[in-house]
Each structure stands twice: as structure tokens, then as C-alpha cells.
Amino acid sequence: MEPIVLLIVALLGVVLAWKMLKGLVKTVVLVAILAVAAIYVFGGMG
């Protein structure tokens, strides 16, 4: 997957989570989206 496509998908996920979720659940989902995107872009852990 191209990085620009991943960026668009991640931003779309953040927007949906921001609109639909509340409180701690929103925070956990946003962190998970950012973590998955970062791991994919930077090639994994280690």
C-alpha cells in the first residue's frame, strides 16, 4: 500500500472515531490507529 493511501485511510479512521466515539474509548482507538500507521510506515518494531 502506498504511504499516501495509508495516510488517507488513517485520517479517515481518525475522523470517524472522533465523530462516533467518546471518552476513553475514543482515546484508545485514536492511539491504535496512529500506532498501526506508524508501525506500517516505519517497517515494524525493532
C-alpha atoms as an extended CHARMM CRD file, in Angstrom:
* protein
*
        46  EXT
         1         1  MET       CA              0.0000000000        0.0000000000        0.0000000000  PROA      1               0.0000000000
         2         2  GLU       CA              1.3030000000        3.4310000000       -0.8970000000  PROA      2               0.0000000000
         3         3  PRO       CA              2.0860000000        5.7320000000        2.0470000000  PROA      3               0.0000000000
         4         4  ILE       CA             -0.3430000000        8.3770000000        0.7710000000  PROA      4               0.0000000000
         5         5  VAL       CA             -3.1610000000        5.8170000000        0.7100000000  PROA      5               0.0000000000
         6         6  LEU       CA             -2.2930000000        4.7430000000        4.2530000000  PROA      6               0.0000000000
         7         7  LEU       CA             -2.3090000000        8.3880000000        5.3420000000  PROA      7               0.0000000000
         8         8  ILE       CA             -5.7590000000        8.9290000000        3.8310000000  PROA      8               0.0000000000
         9         9  VAL       CA             -7.1180000000        5.7530000000        5.4470000000  PROA      9               0.0000000000
        10        10  ALA       CA             -5.6240000000        6.7070000000        8.8220000000  PROA      10              0.0000000000
        11        11  LEU       CA             -7.0630000000       10.2250000000        8.6390000000  PROA      11              0.0000000000
        12        12  LEU       CA            -10.4660000000        8.8500000000        7.6730000000  PROA      12              0.0000000000
        13        13  GLY       CA            -10.3170000000        6.4730000000       10.6420000000  PROA      13              0.0000000000
        14        14  VAL       CA             -9.3800000000        9.3220000000       12.9780000000  PROA      14              0.0000000000
        15        15  VAL       CA            -12.2520000000       11.4820000000       11.7250000000  PROA      15              0.0000000000
        16        16  LEU       CA            -14.7660000000        8.6360000000       12.0970000000  PROA      16              0.0000000000
        17        17  ALA       CA            -13.5030000000        7.7690000000       15.5790000000  PROA      17              0.0000000000
        18        18  TRP       CA            -13.5900000000       11.4380000000       16.6070000000  PROA      18              0.0000000000
        19        19  LYS       CA            -17.2170000000       11.8290000000       15.4630000000  PROA      19              0.0000000000
        20        20  MET       CA            -18.5950000000        8.4840000000       16.6970000000  PROA      20              0.0000000000
        21        21  LEU       CA            -16.7850000000        7.6730000000       19.9400000000  PROA      21              0.0000000000
        22        22  LYS       CA            -16.4970000000        9.3260000000       23.3420000000  PROA      22              0.0000000000
        23        23  GLY       CA            -14.1430000000        9.3870000000       26.3160000000  PROA      23              0.0000000000
        24        24  LEU       CA            -11.5240000000        6.7430000000       26.9210000000  PROA      24              0.0000000000
        25        25  VAL       CA            -12.7090000000        4.5900000000       24.0200000000  PROA      25              0.0000000000
        26        26  LYS       CA            -12.0080000000        7.4730000000       21.6160000000  PROA      26              0.0000000000
        27        27  THR       CA             -8.5150000000        7.9010000000       23.0280000000  PROA      27              0.0000000000
        28        28  VAL       CA             -7.7050000000        4.1870000000       22.7690000000  PROA      28              0.0000000000
        29        29  VAL       CA             -8.9690000000        3.9710000000       19.1780000000  PROA      29              0.0000000000
        30        30  LEU       CA             -7.0640000000        7.0940000000       18.1000000000  PROA      30              0.0000000000
        31        31  VAL       CA             -3.8200000000        5.8060000000       19.6410000000  PROA      31              0.0000000000
        32        32  ALA       CA             -4.3440000000        2.4010000000       17.9980000000  PROA      32              0.0000000000
        33        33  ILE       CA             -4.8990000000        3.9840000000       14.5640000000  PROA      33              0.0000000000
        34        34  LEU       CA             -1.7610000000        6.0990000000       14.8990000000  PROA      34              0.0000000000
        35        35  ALA       CA              0.2930000000        3.1510000000       16.1850000000  PROA      35              0.0000000000
        36        36  VAL       CA             -0.7360000000        0.8720000000       13.3160000000  PROA      36              0.0000000000
        37        37  ALA       CA              0.0200000000        3.5840000000       10.7590000000  PROA      37              0.0000000000
        38        38  ALA       CA              3.4180000000        4.3040000000       12.3230000000  PROA      38              0.0000000000
        39        39  ILE       CA              4.3800000000        0.6300000000       12.5030000000  PROA      39              0.0000000000
        40        40  TYR       CA              3.4430000000        0.1500000000        8.8630000000  PROA      40              0.0000000000
        41        41  VAL       CA              5.2640000000        3.2770000000        7.6500000000  PROA      41              0.0000000000
        42        42  PHE       CA              8.4450000000        2.6970000000        9.6740000000  PROA      42              0.0000000000
        43        43  GLY       CA              8.6380000000       -1.0360000000        8.9880000000  PROA      43              0.0000000000
        44        44  GLY       CA              7.6780000000       -2.6150000000       12.2610000000  PROA      44              0.0000000000
        45        45  MET       CA              9.1730000000       -2.9020000000       15.7010000000  PROA      45              0.0000000000
        46        46  GLY       CA             12.9070000000       -3.3910000000       16.0090000000  PROA      46              0.0000000000
